[in-house]
Amino acid sequence: MKPRIAAILLPVALLAFPLFALDPALERPQIGKVDIFKAADLRPGMKGTAWTVFSGITPEPIPVEIIGLWKNAWGPRQDIILAKLGGKAVRTNVAGGMSGSPVYIDGKLVGAVALRLSVFSPDAICGITPAELMLEINDFDQSRPSDARTRDKAASRAQVAVPDDLLAQAVAAGVSPSVPRQAPLMVPIETPLTFAGFHEGVLRDFGPLFEQLGITAVQGGGAASTTYTAKPAAGWQSSLRPGDPVAGVLVSGDMSITGLGTVTYNDGQHVLAFGHPFFNLGPVDMPMSRGEVLMTLASQFQPNKFANATDIVGALHQDRHSGIMGVLGQESEMIPVTVAVRSYAENNTVRSQKDFRFNVFVQQKWTPYLMMVTLFNSLSELNEFKDEATYRLTGNVEMNAGPNISLSTMQASGEMPMPAPMVLAGWWGDKFNRLYLNAVNPPSIKRVSVNVDLLPERRVASIENAWLATPEARPGDDVAVKVFVRPYRGESIVRDFKVKIPGGLAKGEHRIVLSDAETINRMQTVAGMMNHYIGLPQTVSLINQERSNNRLYVSLLESSPTAYYEDKTLPSLPASVLNVMQGGHASSHSLVTTPDSASEQMSLPFDYVITGSYSLKITVK
């Protein structure tokens, strides 16, 4: 009976054996050039092997069965290879972080696992970017162009110029309920940005912003969180074998932001990965690191790898439609940032201090956002936080060439629709946005330092009243002035000072204006915004000229026109000169004029956010 039972069980065992059984003698792919299996030579039913990491740092083989060639699915004359994954991928499905997993047939590289089904699927169906398409990336110039486009000129599908009539038809069709809407069948595998050292509230508050940029932000860990340099780590020469995890690093240090995928090809120097774009930026200069996978979450809806970025081993130079390309051993430029957050007690003494160090990726579109979110994260979820609080910021942006930028402001919580840390982070990010948006040349920033003091009360005050000791004066006289400033839920603060009447001031009625920073900055800000071709030196000058909102400004107002041109303020212009300037400037360099000229006399420091203005009349004899 035993032989008969064995004869019955043997076919059953063979049927139970996995359809994609692998040769146990398979060796993982090595660094070096490899033969390419051309997509045109593929046939349905062919068997191959993909390599990816499910846990740890060692890739595992995955059986692959070719379904067929999907013609023009990736673009004109750009085909996608449809395939079905076996092995562990049957349980995990096509997971985020698998992007770039190399696929081989008979030892030849077919391409990279790069797409998945956009909706639920019981099968691990993937799209493979052909290796020929990825190798085209090496043909592009690896240098970063000196005239890299600023964010307002960067290529974007949403910014393509469309004829008005065609645009109107498209809009009408988009809102028509009769037009069926269908999600794409195959989509690139998500490469979520992993935020390590960030509070959950930061991702919640900034999630919509990153969604507008086409990015999914997730909270995670990062072994590279202690990396304060972009220099390649020891052993970079043997790093990033095909199938290994690889990450692009946007922020490193006490907090990190990374995007992880899988290495497709490594010829010993150049590394290809992802099989689809990271951000589709074209030429980039971003640190490239190794990675480790903690686990792979199995799901038919949103499978994903939980991973850490580890040591930096090179630099990414290309972010293209069919993948990313990096060079081992090269160092990327990053901006070192230090943030000191001090908490003050009720008696105005420092109770505690937290210091943060990190580096920020340099790119005209991303650097302002990264500066904003890292500062906000430095201020979030502190034990010292309370709603009735004020944040006092002083910062310095050190440039590699030209003058540095000094920044100062205060923001207080209260009736604002958003918390003070968010307003402060937006103000901070806007300064870098202006630097990178200048239309002449990109900035070169050496380092950034910022100090933020957390004060335990709402420090806002408005200009309530003022008076002059005498309503009349002669040129050269010192006129005594008293100003009353009313703090939030506090007694009025009285300041006495003297205003010197200029010796050449014309006789007649004039005004002494006491105002906040916004009033003084307004016209100069408008003039800067109206100039469409303002350069970096002018932008730096305008930022440095901005007044701080924790001071009260005293100006003498005359009835003569002022012209604002680029970063220059030209008061009391004769009518003949003004007419020549208005008729001779280029359309891209706007001239803004006001009927009055304000001669700033002094500023009074307050440890409050000052708002409002007050005007006093004085007659000069």
C-alpha positions as CSV (number, residue, x, y, z in Angstrom):
1,M,0.0,0.0,0.0
2,K,2.8,2.4,0.8
3,P,4.1,2.6,-2.8
4,R,0.6,3.2,-4.0
5,I,0.0,6.0,-1.5
6,A,3.3,7.6,-2.5
7,A,2.3,7.5,-6.1
8,I,-0.9,9.3,-5.3
9,L,0.7,11.9,-3.1
10,L,3.5,12.8,-5.5
11,P,1.3,14.5,-8.1
12,V,-0.5,16.4,-5.3
13,A,2.8,17.6,-3.9
14,L,3.9,18.8,-7.4
15,L,0.6,20.7,-7.8
16,A,1.1,22.3,-4.4
17,F,4.6,23.4,-5.2
18,P,4.7,27.2,-6.1
19,L,4.1,28.1,-9.7
20,F,7.1,30.4,-9.5
21,A,9.6,28.0,-7.9
22,L,13.1,29.5,-7.9
23,D,16.4,27.9,-8.5
24,P,18.0,27.7,-5.0
25,A,21.4,28.3,-6.6
26,L,20.4,31.9,-7.7
27,E,23.1,34.4,-6.9
28,R,22.2,38.0,-6.2
29,P,23.2,40.5,-8.9
30,Q,26.6,42.1,-8.6
31,I,28.0,45.6,-9.3
32,G,29.2,46.0,-12.9
33,K,28.0,46.3,-16.4
34,V,25.4,43.7,-17.5
35,D,23.8,42.6,-20.7
36,I,20.4,44.0,-21.5
37,F,17.4,41.9,-22.4
38,K,15.6,44.0,-25.0
39,A,11.9,44.5,-24.4
40,A,11.2,43.7,-28.1
41,D,12.5,40.1,-27.5
42,L,10.1,39.4,-24.5
43,R,7.3,36.9,-24.9
44,P,4.3,36.2,-22.7
45,G,5.0,33.4,-20.2
46,M,8.7,34.0,-19.9
47,K,10.1,33.5,-16.4
48,G,12.5,35.8,-14.7
49,T,13.7,37.0,-11.2
50,A,13.3,40.4,-9.5
51,W,15.4,41.3,-6.5
52,T,14.2,43.5,-3.6
53,V,14.7,43.8,0.2
54,F,11.7,42.8,2.4
55,S,13.6,43.2,5.7
56,G,17.1,44.2,6.5
57,I,19.6,45.1,3.8
58,T,19.9,41.9,1.8
59,P,17.8,41.5,-1.4
60,E,15.7,38.4,-1.9
61,P,14.7,36.9,-5.2
62,I,11.1,37.2,-6.4
63,P,9.8,35.0,-9.3
64,V,8.4,37.0,-12.2
65,E,6.2,35.9,-15.1
66,I,6.0,38.2,-18.1
67,I,2.4,39.0,-19.1
68,G,3.3,41.0,-22.2
69,L,4.4,44.4,-23.6
70,W,2.0,47.3,-23.1
71,K,2.7,49.5,-26.1
72,N,3.1,53.2,-25.6
73,A,1.8,53.0,-22.0
74,W,4.7,55.2,-20.6
75,G,4.5,57.7,-23.4
76,P,5.1,58.0,-27.2
77,R,7.3,55.0,-28.2
78,Q,7.8,54.2,-24.5
79,D,6.5,50.7,-23.7
80,I,5.8,49.2,-20.3
81,I,6.4,45.5,-19.5
82,L,3.5,43.9,-17.6
83,A,4.4,41.1,-15.3
84,K,3.1,39.1,-12.3
85,L,5.2,38.7,-9.2
86,G,5.3,35.5,-7.1
87,G,7.0,34.4,-3.9
88,K,6.7,36.8,-1.0
89,A,5.2,39.5,-3.2
90,V,2.0,37.4,-3.5
91,R,1.4,38.3,0.1
92,T,2.8,41.8,0.3
93,N,1.7,42.9,-3.2
94,V,3.7,45.6,-5.1
95,A,4.8,47.7,-2.2
96,G,6.0,51.3,-1.9
97,G,9.8,51.2,-1.8
98,M,10.0,48.4,-4.5
99,S,10.5,51.1,-7.1
100,G,13.6,50.1,-9.1
101,S,13.8,46.5,-8.1
102,P,15.8,44.9,-11.0
103,V,14.3,42.1,-13.1
104,Y,16.5,39.6,-14.9
105,I,15.9,36.9,-17.5
106,D,18.7,34.5,-18.2
107,G,21.1,36.8,-16.4
108,K,20.2,39.8,-18.6
109,L,18.7,43.0,-17.1
110,V,15.1,43.4,-18.3
111,G,14.3,46.6,-16.3
112,A,12.9,47.9,-13.0
113,V,9.7,47.2,-11.2
114,A,8.1,50.7,-11.3
115,L,4.3,50.6,-11.6
116,R,1.4,48.9,-9.8
117,L,-2.3,48.7,-10.3
118,S,-4.0,51.9,-9.1
119,V,-6.9,50.1,-7.4
120,F,-7.4,46.9,-5.3
121,S,-6.0,43.8,-6.9
122,P,-5.6,40.2,-5.5
123,D,-2.7,39.7,-7.8
124,A,0.8,41.3,-7.6
125,I,0.7,42.8,-11.0
126,C,3.4,45.3,-11.8
127,G,4.7,47.4,-14.6
128,I,8.4,47.2,-15.5
129,T,10.3,50.1,-17.0
130,P,12.6,48.7,-19.7
131,A,16.3,48.9,-19.0
132,E,16.9,50.6,-22.4
133,L,14.7,53.5,-21.3
134,M,16.5,53.9,-18.0
135,L,19.9,53.8,-19.6
136,E,19.0,56.9,-21.6
137,I,19.4,58.9,-18.4
138,N,23.2,58.5,-18.6
139,D,23.1,60.4,-21.9
140,F,22.1,63.6,-20.1
141,D,24.6,66.1,-18.8
142,Q,25.3,65.3,-15.2
143,S,26.1,68.9,-14.2
144,R,23.7,71.3,-12.7
145,P,23.1,74.2,-15.1
146,S,24.0,77.6,-13.8
147,D,20.8,79.1,-15.1
148,A,18.6,76.5,-13.3
149,R,15.0,77.7,-13.6
150,T,13.4,79.3,-10.6
151,R,10.1,77.9,-9.2
152,D,7.9,80.3,-11.1
153,K,9.5,79.2,-14.4
154,A,9.9,75.5,-13.6
155,A,8.2,73.1,-15.9
156,S,4.9,71.9,-14.6
157,R,1.9,70.3,-16.2
158,A,-0.3,72.8,-14.5
159,Q,1.6,75.7,-16.0
160,V,1.6,74.8,-19.7
161,A,0.2,77.6,-21.8
162,V,-3.0,76.5,-23.6
163,P,-5.0,78.5,-26.2
164,D,-7.9,80.2,-24.5
165,D,-10.6,78.4,-26.6
166,L,-9.1,75.0,-26.0
167,L,-8.7,75.8,-22.3
168,A,-12.3,76.8,-22.1
169,Q,-13.4,73.5,-23.7
170,A,-11.2,71.5,-21.3
171,V,-12.6,73.3,-18.3
172,A,-16.2,72.8,-19.5
173,A,-15.6,69.1,-20.1
174,G,-14.0,68.8,-16.7
175,V,-17.0,70.1,-14.9
176,S,-19.5,68.3,-17.0
177,P,-21.2,65.4,-15.2
178,S,-21.9,63.6,-18.4
179,V,-18.2,62.9,-19.1
180,P,-17.1,59.7,-17.4
181,R,-14.0,59.9,-15.2
182,Q,-11.6,57.0,-14.9
183,A,-8.6,56.5,-12.7
184,P,-5.4,55.4,-14.5
185,L,-5.0,51.6,-14.5
186,M,-1.3,51.6,-13.8
187,V,0.5,54.3,-11.7
188,P,4.1,54.7,-10.5
189,I,4.7,53.0,-7.2
190,E,4.6,55.6,-4.5
191,T,7.9,56.9,-3.2
192,P,6.7,58.4,0.0
193,L,8.8,61.0,1.7
194,T,9.7,59.7,5.2
195,F,9.9,62.3,7.9
196,A,12.1,61.2,10.8
197,G,12.3,63.3,13.9
198,F,9.1,65.2,12.9
199,H,6.1,65.5,15.1
200,E,2.8,64.0,13.8
201,G,1.2,67.5,14.0
202,V,3.8,68.8,11.5
203,L,2.8,66.2,8.9
204,R,-0.9,66.9,9.5
205,D,-0.5,70.7,9.1
206,F,1.8,70.5,6.1
207,G,0.3,67.5,4.5
208,P,-2.0,69.5,2.1
209,L,1.1,71.5,1.0
210,F,3.0,68.4,0.1
211,E,0.0,66.9,-1.6
212,Q,-0.1,70.0,-3.9
213,L,3.5,69.1,-4.9
214,G,2.5,65.5,-5.6
215,I,4.2,64.1,-2.5
216,T,2.9,61.7,0.1
217,A,4.4,62.6,3.5
218,V,4.7,59.8,6.1
219,Q,6.2,59.7,9.6
220,G,9.1,57.3,10.1
221,G,12.6,56.8,11.5
222,G,16.0,57.4,10.0
223,A,19.3,55.9,11.0
224,A,20.9,58.8,9.1
225,S,19.4,61.3,11.6
226,T,22.8,61.9,13.1
227,T,24.5,62.6,9.8
228,Y,25.6,66.2,9.8
229,T,27.6,66.0,6.6
230,A,27.0,65.1,2.9
231,K,30.4,63.5,2.5
232,P,30.3,59.9,1.4
233,A,30.8,57.4,4.2
234,A,33.6,54.8,4.3
235,G,33.0,51.9,2.0
236,W,31.0,53.8,-0.6
237,Q,32.9,52.1,-3.4
238,S,31.0,48.8,-2.8
239,S,27.7,50.3,-2.0
240,L,24.3,50.1,-3.7
241,R,24.4,46.7,-5.4
242,P,21.3,46.0,-7.6
243,G,18.4,45.2,-5.4
244,D,19.7,47.2,-2.4
245,P,17.6,50.0,-0.8
246,V,18.6,53.6,-1.9
247,A,17.4,56.9,-0.7
248,G,17.4,60.5,-1.8
249,V,18.1,62.8,1.1
250,L,16.4,66.2,1.4
251,V,17.2,66.9,5.1
252,S,19.7,65.2,7.3
253,G,20.8,65.7,10.9
254,D,18.6,66.0,14.0
255,M,15.6,65.6,11.7
256,S,15.6,64.0,8.3
257,I,13.5,63.8,5.1
258,T,14.2,61.0,2.7
259,G,12.6,59.1,-0.2
260,L,13.4,55.4,-0.6
261,G,13.4,53.1,-3.5
262,T,15.6,50.2,-4.9
263,V,18.8,50.1,-7.0
264,T,18.3,48.8,-10.5
265,Y,21.8,49.1,-12.0
266,N,25.3,49.9,-10.8
267,D,28.2,49.9,-13.3
268,G,30.7,50.7,-10.5
269,Q,30.2,54.4,-10.5
270,H,26.8,55.3,-11.9
271,V,23.6,54.1,-10.1
272,L,20.2,53.9,-11.7
273,A,17.1,53.4,-9.5
274,F,13.3,53.9,-9.1
275,G,12.3,53.3,-12.8
276,H,10.1,56.4,-12.5
277,P,10.7,60.0,-11.4
278,F,11.4,61.1,-7.8
279,F,10.2,64.7,-8.3
280,N,10.8,64.9,-12.0
281,L,13.2,67.9,-11.5
282,G,15.7,67.0,-14.2
283,P,19.3,67.9,-13.2
284,V,19.6,67.8,-9.4
285,D,22.4,67.7,-6.8
286,M,21.0,65.7,-3.9
287,P,22.7,63.4,-1.4
288,M,22.2,59.7,-2.1
289,S,22.3,57.2,0.8
290,R,22.1,53.5,1.6
291,G,19.0,52.2,3.3
292,E,17.6,49.4,5.5
293,V,14.1,48.0,5.5
294,L,12.5,47.3,8.8
295,M,9.5,45.4,7.4
296,T,7.2,45.3,4.4
297,L,3.5,45.9,5.1
298,A,1.3,43.5,3.2
299,S,-1.8,45.1,1.8
300,Q,-4.0,45.0,-1.4
301,F,-4.7,48.7,-0.9
302,Q,-1.4,50.4,0.2
303,P,1.5,48.0,0.8
304,N,4.6,49.8,1.8
305,K,8.1,49.3,3.1
306,F,9.0,50.7,6.5
307,A,12.6,51.8,6.1
308,N,15.5,54.0,7.3
309,A,18.0,55.9,5.2
310,T,21.5,55.2,6.5
311,D,25.0,56.4,5.3
312,I,25.4,58.8,2.5
313,V,27.5,57.2,-0.3
314,G,27.1,59.6,-3.3
315,A,25.0,62.2,-5.0
316,L,21.9,62.1,-7.2
317,H,22.4,64.0,-10.4
318,Q,19.4,63.2,-12.5
319,D,15.7,62.9,-11.7
320,R,14.0,61.9,-15.0
321,H,10.9,60.4,-16.3
322,S,12.3,56.8,-16.4
323,G,14.2,56.9,-13.1
324,I,16.9,58.6,-11.1
325,M,20.7,58.5,-11.6
326,G,23.4,59.0,-9.0
327,V,27.2,58.9,-8.8
328,L,29.0,57.1,-6.0
329,G,31.6,59.0,-4.0
330,Q,30.4,62.5,-4.9
331,E,29.4,65.1,-2.4
332,S,26.3,67.3,-2.8
333,E,26.0,70.9,-1.7
334,M,23.7,71.3,1.4
335,I,22.9,74.3,3.6
336,P,23.9,73.7,7.3
337,V,21.2,75.1,9.6
338,T,21.4,75.6,13.4
339,V,18.2,76.4,15.4
340,A,18.3,77.4,19.1
341,V,14.9,77.5,20.8
342,R,15.0,79.2,24.3
343,S,12.1,79.1,26.7
344,Y,11.6,82.1,29.0
345,A,10.1,82.1,32.5
346,E,7.8,84.7,33.8
347,N,10.7,86.6,35.4
348,N,12.3,87.0,31.9
349,T,15.1,84.4,32.5
350,V,15.9,81.5,30.2
351,R,14.4,78.4,31.6
352,S,15.6,75.9,29.0
353,Q,17.2,75.7,25.6
354,K,17.1,73.2,22.8
355,D,19.6,73.2,20.0
356,F,19.0,71.5,16.6
357,R,21.5,70.9,13.7
358,F,20.5,69.7,10.2
359,N,21.4,70.1,6.6
360,V,18.9,71.2,3.8
361,F,18.9,70.1,0.2
362,V,19.7,73.0,-2.2
363,Q,17.1,73.5,-5.0
364,Q,15.1,76.6,-6.0
365,K,11.7,74.9,-5.6
366,W,12.4,72.8,-2.5
367,T,14.7,74.8,-0.2
368,P,12.1,77.4,0.9
369,Y,9.6,74.6,1.7
370,L,12.2,72.7,3.7
371,M,13.4,75.8,5.6
372,M,9.7,76.4,6.5
373,V,8.8,72.9,7.7
374,T,12.1,72.3,9.6
375,L,11.6,75.6,11.6
376,F,8.0,74.7,12.3
377,N,9.1,71.3,13.5
378,S,11.7,72.8,15.8
379,L,8.9,74.8,17.5
380,S,6.2,72.2,17.6
381,E,5.0,70.0,20.4
382,L,7.2,71.7,23.0
383,N,6.2,71.3,26.7
384,E,6.6,75.0,27.0
385,F,4.0,75.7,24.4
386,K,0.8,77.5,25.3
387,D,-1.7,79.4,23.3
388,E,-1.0,82.8,25.0
389,A,2.7,82.9,23.9
390,T,5.0,85.0,21.7
391,Y,7.8,83.9,19.5
392,R,10.8,86.2,19.0
393,L,13.1,85.3,16.1
394,T,16.5,86.6,15.1
395,G,18.3,84.9,12.2
396,N,21.4,85.2,10.0
397,V,21.7,83.9,6.5
398,E,25.4,83.8,5.6
399,M,26.1,84.1,1.8
400,N,29.2,82.7,0.0
401,A,29.4,86.0,-1.9
402,G,28.0,89.4,-1.1
403,P,26.4,90.8,2.1
404,N,24.7,88.5,4.6
405,I,21.0,88.8,5.6
406,S,19.9,89.7,9.1
407,L,16.3,88.9,10.1
408,S,14.2,89.8,13.1
409,T,10.5,89.5,13.9
410,M,8.0,88.6,16.6
411,Q,4.8,86.6,16.2
412,A,2.1,86.2,18.9
413,S,-0.7,83.7,19.2
414,G,-4.2,85.0,19.8
415,E,-7.0,85.7,17.4
416,M,-5.1,84.6,14.4
417,P,-6.6,81.7,12.4
418,M,-3.4,79.8,12.6
419,P,-0.9,79.3,15.5
420,A,2.0,81.6,15.8
421,P,4.7,78.9,15.0
422,M,3.0,78.4,11.6
423,V,2.9,82.1,10.8
424,L,6.6,82.4,11.9
425,A,7.6,79.4,9.7
426,G,5.7,80.9,6.7
427,W,7.5,84.3,7.3
428,W,10.9,82.5,7.5
429,G,10.2,80.4,4.3
430,D,9.1,83.4,2.4
431,K,12.6,85.0,2.7
432,F,14.2,82.0,1.1
433,N,11.5,81.9,-1.5
434,R,12.3,85.5,-2.5
435,L,16.0,84.7,-2.7
436,Y,15.4,81.7,-5.1
437,L,12.8,83.5,-7.1
438,N,15.1,86.3,-8.3
439,A,15.2,86.1,-12.1
440,V,19.0,86.8,-12.5
441,N,21.1,84.3,-10.6
442,P,20.5,81.7,-7.8
443,P,21.8,82.4,-4.3
444,S,24.7,80.6,-2.8
445,I,24.1,80.2,0.9
446,K,27.0,79.2,3.2
447,R,25.1,78.6,6.4
448,V,22.0,79.6,8.3
449,S,21.5,80.2,12.0
450,V,18.3,81.2,13.8
451,N,17.4,81.8,17.4
452,V,13.8,81.7,18.6
453,D,12.7,82.8,22.1
454,L,9.5,81.5,23.4
455,L,8.0,84.1,25.7
456,P,5.2,83.0,28.1
457,E,2.6,85.7,27.3
458,R,0.9,87.4,24.4
459,R,3.2,90.4,23.7
460,V,1.2,92.6,21.3
461,A,0.7,96.4,21.6
462,S,-1.0,99.0,19.6
463,I,-0.1,102.7,19.2
464,E,-2.8,104.4,21.2
465,N,-2.0,108.1,21.4
466,A,0.8,110.7,21.1
467,W,1.4,114.4,21.6
468,L,4.0,117.1,20.9
469,A,5.4,119.4,23.5
470,T,4.9,122.3,21.1
471,P,3.0,122.6,17.8
472,E,5.6,124.9,16.2
473,A,9.3,124.6,15.7
474,R,12.2,126.0,13.7
475,P,14.7,124.1,11.5
476,G,17.3,122.6,13.7
477,D,15.1,122.4,16.8
478,D,14.6,119.3,19.0
479,V,10.9,118.7,19.5
480,A,9.8,116.6,22.5
481,V,7.3,113.9,21.7
482,K,5.4,111.5,24.0
483,V,3.8,108.3,22.7
484,F,1.4,105.9,24.5
485,V,1.4,102.2,23.5
486,R,-1.3,99.9,24.9
487,P,-0.3,96.2,25.4
488,Y,-2.8,93.4,25.3
489,R,-4.5,93.4,28.7
490,G,-1.9,95.7,30.2
491,E,-1.4,99.3,31.3
492,S,-0.2,101.8,28.7
493,I,3.5,102.2,28.1
494,V,4.7,105.8,27.8
495,R,7.9,106.7,25.9
496,D,9.4,110.1,25.7
497,F,11.8,111.1,22.9
498,K,12.9,114.0,20.8
499,V,12.7,114.5,17.1
500,K,15.2,116.8,15.5
501,I,13.7,119.1,12.8
502,P,16.1,119.0,9.7
503,G,17.9,122.3,9.1
504,G,16.8,122.5,5.4
505,L,13.2,121.7,6.0
506,A,10.8,124.0,4.2
507,K,8.5,126.3,6.1
508,G,4.9,125.3,6.5
509,E,2.9,122.4,7.9
510,H,4.4,118.9,8.1
511,R,3.6,115.7,9.9
512,I,5.4,113.5,12.3
513,V,4.2,109.9,11.8
514,L,4.6,107.2,14.4
515,S,4.0,103.8,12.8
516,D,4.6,100.1,12.8
517,A,6.9,98.2,10.5
518,E,4.2,97.1,8.1
519,T,3.3,100.7,7.3
520,I,6.9,101.6,6.6
521,N,7.6,98.4,4.6
522,R,4.5,98.5,2.4
523,M,5.5,100.7,-0.5
524,Q,9.0,99.3,-0.8
525,T,7.6,95.8,-0.8
526,V,5.1,96.7,-3.5
527,A,7.9,98.2,-5.6
528,G,10.1,95.1,-5.2
529,M,7.2,92.8,-6.3
530,M,6.4,95.0,-9.4
531,N,10.0,94.7,-10.7
532,H,10.0,91.4,-12.7
533,Y,13.7,91.3,-13.3
534,I,15.2,92.0,-10.0
535,G,18.6,90.4,-9.2
536,L,20.1,88.7,-6.2
537,P,21.9,91.8,-4.8
538,Q,18.8,93.9,-5.0
539,T,16.7,91.1,-3.4
540,V,19.2,90.8,-0.5
541,S,19.2,94.6,-0.1
542,L,15.4,94.7,0.1
543,I,15.2,92.0,2.7
544,N,17.8,93.7,4.8
545,Q,15.9,97.0,4.6
546,E,12.7,95.5,6.0
547,R,11.9,96.9,9.4
548,S,11.2,94.6,12.3
549,N,7.8,94.5,13.8
550,N,9.0,94.9,17.4
551,R,10.0,98.5,16.9
552,L,8.1,101.8,16.6
553,Y,9.3,104.0,13.7
554,V,9.3,107.8,13.8
555,S,9.2,109.6,10.4
556,L,8.9,113.2,9.2
557,L,6.5,113.5,6.3
558,E,6.9,116.2,3.6
559,S,4.6,117.0,0.7
560,S,7.1,116.0,-2.0
561,P,7.0,112.8,-4.1
562,T,9.1,109.7,-3.4
563,A,10.1,107.1,-6.0
564,Y,10.7,103.4,-5.2
565,Y,12.9,101.7,-7.8
566,E,14.2,98.1,-7.3
567,D,15.8,98.3,-3.8
568,K,16.2,102.1,-3.8
569,T,14.1,104.7,-2.1
570,L,14.4,108.2,-3.7
571,P,12.7,110.8,-1.5
572,S,11.8,114.5,-2.4
573,L,12.5,114.2,-6.1
574,P,12.1,117.3,-8.2
575,A,9.2,117.0,-10.7
576,S,11.6,117.3,-13.7
577,V,13.7,114.3,-12.5
578,L,10.6,112.3,-11.7
579,N,9.2,112.9,-15.2
580,V,12.5,111.7,-16.8
581,M,12.6,108.6,-14.7
582,Q,8.9,107.7,-15.4
583,G,9.5,108.0,-19.2
584,G,12.8,106.2,-19.4
585,H,12.6,103.0,-17.4
586,A,12.0,99.6,-18.9
587,S,8.6,97.9,-18.6
588,S,10.2,95.1,-16.5
589,H,11.6,97.6,-14.0
590,S,8.5,99.4,-12.5
591,L,8.8,102.8,-10.8
592,V,6.4,103.2,-7.9
593,T,5.7,106.8,-6.6
594,T,3.9,108.3,-3.6
595,P,2.9,112.0,-3.2
596,D,4.7,112.3,0.1
597,S,8.3,111.7,1.3
598,A,8.9,110.1,4.7
599,S,12.2,110.8,6.2
600,E,12.8,108.1,8.9
601,Q,14.2,109.8,12.0
602,M,14.5,107.0,14.5
603,S,13.0,103.8,15.8
604,L,12.1,102.8,19.4
605,P,12.7,99.2,20.5
606,F,9.8,97.3,22.2
607,D,9.6,93.7,23.3
608,Y,6.1,93.6,21.8
609,V,4.6,93.2,18.3
610,I,3.8,96.9,17.5
611,T,0.7,97.7,15.4
612,G,-1.0,100.8,14.2
613,S,0.1,104.4,13.4
614,Y,-0.5,107.9,14.7
615,S,0.1,111.3,13.0
616,L,1.0,114.6,14.6
617,K,0.9,118.0,12.8
618,I,3.8,120.4,13.3
619,T,4.3,123.8,11.8
620,V,7.9,124.8,10.8
621,K,8.5,128.6,10.9
